[in-house]
C-alpha cells in the first residue's frame, strides 16, 4: 500500500533530480504529447522541441544547451546511430522513447504525462550512477 508520505517522498525525489535541467526532444511535431510537456514543466524542467532529426543533428553539432535528450524511437536508423554515437562520446544521457500514439513495438520508455511513464525516464536520465547508453 502506497501512503501519501511515500508518494510525496517519491515526487520530491523526482523533482530534485530534474528541476532546472534542460531536455532536448528529438522527433516529429506530434511526438511530445501535451501531458508529457506539462509533467516535465511541473517537475521544473525546461523542454526544447520537439525538433525534427535534421534540425537536431545541426543543433547538436553547433552547441550544447541541454542536459539530456529524449529521442523518438521511430526515427530513421542512420540518424539514430549518428545521434547515439555523438551523445555517447560526450556522455550526455539520452533515451529512445515512443509516445502512446506510436505504432512502434511495445516496450521501452513511453513519453506521456503519467507518473508511471515519467518516473523511469527521470530515473534513467538523472538518477545516481546513471549510465549514458540507453
Secondary structure, 3 states (H helix, E strand, C coil): CCCHHHHHHHHHHHHHHHCCCEEEEECCCCCCCHHHHHHHHHCCCEEEEEECHHHHHHHHHHCCCCCEEEEECCCCHHHHHHHHHHHHHCCCEEEEEECCCCCCCCCCEECCCCHHHHHHHHHHHHCCCCCCCC
